[in-house]
Amino acid sequence: MPLPLVRLRALLHAQSRIEPRMVELQWVVMFLVAIGACLPIPLGPGLSLFSAAAVLMTLALHPTAYVLVANVWHTWQKKDNAVRIALLTAIDVVVAMSVLFLTAARPGFTQVLLFCVVLLTATRYSRARAVAITTLMAILQFFSMLAASRDGIPVTTLGSAVVAMFAVTYGVNLLSVAERKEAAIAAENARLYRAVLLRNRELATINALGEAATRVADPDHLLESGLELILSSMPVVWGHGYRYDQQTGVVLPLPVTRPGSNEVSDRWDAHAQLEALQAAQTRRMVLGTGTLVGCGDVVRSSTPILVQGRPAGVLQAAVPASLYHASDDTTAQSLAVVCQELGAWVERAALRTAAQRNLVLEEKNRIARELHDSVLQILYSTGLGIEWCTGRVDDDMLLKGKLTEMRRLTAQAGHELRSVIYTLSSKVAEVGLLPALATLVSSFSEQHGLPISLSADGQDPEIAVLCQNALHRVVRESLMNAYKHAGATHVSVRLVCDHETITVVVQDDGVGLPERTLQDFAVNQEHFGLRTISKQIEELDGRFEIMNGEESGAVVRATVPTRAPAKVGMHGIASAN
C-alpha cells in the first residue's frame, strides 16, 4: 500500500474503528451526489454547467483535504487528537454547507450530506458535543428548506428529518462510545501484557548479569559483557555501549552494538554520542528522537552506568516511538533498572579486585620482610665469616683467591636480594607505574652512579596490577644488565601510553649484545633474567623485543595491554609479583 494511503488509514483509525466506515459511507454518498448534480430535470436539480462543476470540485476537495491532512501533519496529528477531530469535522461541515449553498434552489438530494456529518460527529465526539453539532445541522436543514420552498416549510418533512438526525446521532454515539470503551480495555490489556513480558525480560536479564558477574572478575570486562547482554535480551531495535573516561571526560565507543547499529547516519551518530556524554555528565537518563532505517521514528534513551556514584559507562537503546509513552514508559524504566543492577555488579567486581590487590600487596610485603630479616641476614653473616677466614690465610694463595671470589659472590647475592626486596615492597599498584619507575630510576642511579633519564608520552592510564609489575620488572632487569654487562655510561627509559596498550623502551649506550644472545635468550638457561621477563610479557598477551641499537648499546622494548587477559593463571600471577 502506498505511504499516503497508509497514513490516511492511520489517521482514520486513530480513535475508533467505526469512523473509517463512516468516512467511506460519506465518500459513497458524495459520489452519488456528484452524479445527481450532473442530471437534468426531472432526474436531477437541473443545475447550470458552472454550478455543477462547482459542486463536483467542492466534493472532490473533501477526500483531497483528508489525504493532505494525513500526510502533511501526520506527526502532529499523533500528539494532539482533539485538534485532529476538530480539523476533520471542520472539513466535513464546510464541504456540506458549500454544497448546500451551491444547490440552494434544489437542495433536497444533498440533505444526505448533513446526515453523513451527523454520523461522523457521533463517532468522534462526546454525546453533548455531537448533539450540539446536530442542532447546527438541523438549523441548516431549516434554512435550506426555507430557501427551496416558496409556499412555506413542510413541517412534516422538516420534523422527520430533524428527528431522524437526532436519533441517528444518539444511536451511533452509543455504539461509538461502547466501541471506544472496548478498544480502551483491549489496549490496557495489551499494555499490561507487554509490561508483564518486559518485567520477565528484566528479571531474566538481572539473573544473567549475576551469572556473568560470577564468571568475569575484571570490572572493565564485566561492563562490556553486561552492556552486550542487556542489548541482546531487552526489547530494543537499536543499541550501543560507551565507556566514560574519568580523566578526559569523554565517552569512548565500545564494540557493543545491537543489530542495526551500523545502519545509522553520521548525524544520528553525532547526536547519539552527544546524548551519551550528557547522560554521563548529568548522571541521569537522556531521551532523544530520530528516524531509524526499517523502524521509522524511534525514541533513543541514554542511561548512565554508575559505579560508586561515578559514571563508568553509558547504555544507549532505541524503541519505536509508537511503543513509547512519556507517562508510562516501562521500557525506559526497565533499562534504568538493569543498568543500575549492572553498575552494582561492576562496583562489587571493583571492590573484589581492590581487595585481592591489597591481599597481594600484603603478601608481597610479608615476603619482603621475611627475606630481609632472615635470608639477607644470613648472607651478611656468611660474608663476614668468609672475610674473617680470608684474613687468616697467608700462604695458600689458591684458597685465598677462592675465598675472595666467594666473598664477592656473597656481596652480589646480597645486592640482588635487596633489589628483589625493593621490588616486592615498591607498591607499584598503589602509586602507579610512572611514579614507581621514577623511584626505581632515581634509586638505581644514585646507588650505582649510572645516569638514567626517564620520559613518558601520553597519560598514564589505569593498568592492571599484573601488567604494572611486569613492566616494572622489565625496566629493573634492563637497568641491571646495562650496569653489570654492557658497561653503559647512560641509559634512557621511555614510557609510551594509550588507552589500549602501554610500552616501555630501555636503551643504553654500552657494548650491545652478542648475536647469539639475541637469538637464543628466550631458551638459554644462562640468560635467566631475560628469559623470565620475556615469558612473563608473552603470558600477558604482550610483545617483548631485544636488539642492538643502530650506533651502540642494546634496546629492550616491551608492550602489554592495559588489561590483563583472563587466561593468566597462578603462574602468571606469581611471576608478575
Secondary structure, 3 states (H helix, E strand, C coil): CCHHHHHHHHHHCCCCCHHHHHHHHHHHHHHHHHHHHCCCCCCCCCCCHHHHHHHHHHHHHHHHHHHHHHHHCHHHHHHCHHHHHHHHHHHHHHHHHHHHHHCCCCCHHHHHHHHHHHHHHHHHCCHHHHHHHHHHHHHHHHHHHHHHCCCCCCHHHHHHHHHHHHHHHHHHHHHHHHHHHHHHHHHHHHHHHHHHHHHHHHHHHHHHHHHHHHHCCCHHHHHHHHHHHHHHHCCCCEEEEEEEECCCCEEEEEEEECCCHHHCCHHHHHHHHHHHHHHHHHCCCEEEEEEECCCEEEEEEEEEEEECCEEEEEEEEEEEHHHCCCCCCHHHHHHHHHHHHHHHHHHHHHHHHHHHHHHHHHHHHHHHHHHHHHHHHHHHHHHHHHHHHHHCCCCCHHHHHHHHHHHHHHHHHHHHHHHHHHHHCCCHHHHCHHHHHHHHHHHHHHHHCCCEEEEEECCCCCCCHHHHHHHHHHHHHHHHHHHHHHCCCCEEEEEEECCCEEEEEEEECCCCCCHHHHHHCCCCCCCHHHHHHHHHHHHCCCEEEEEECCCCCEEEEEEEECCCCCCCCHHHHHHHC
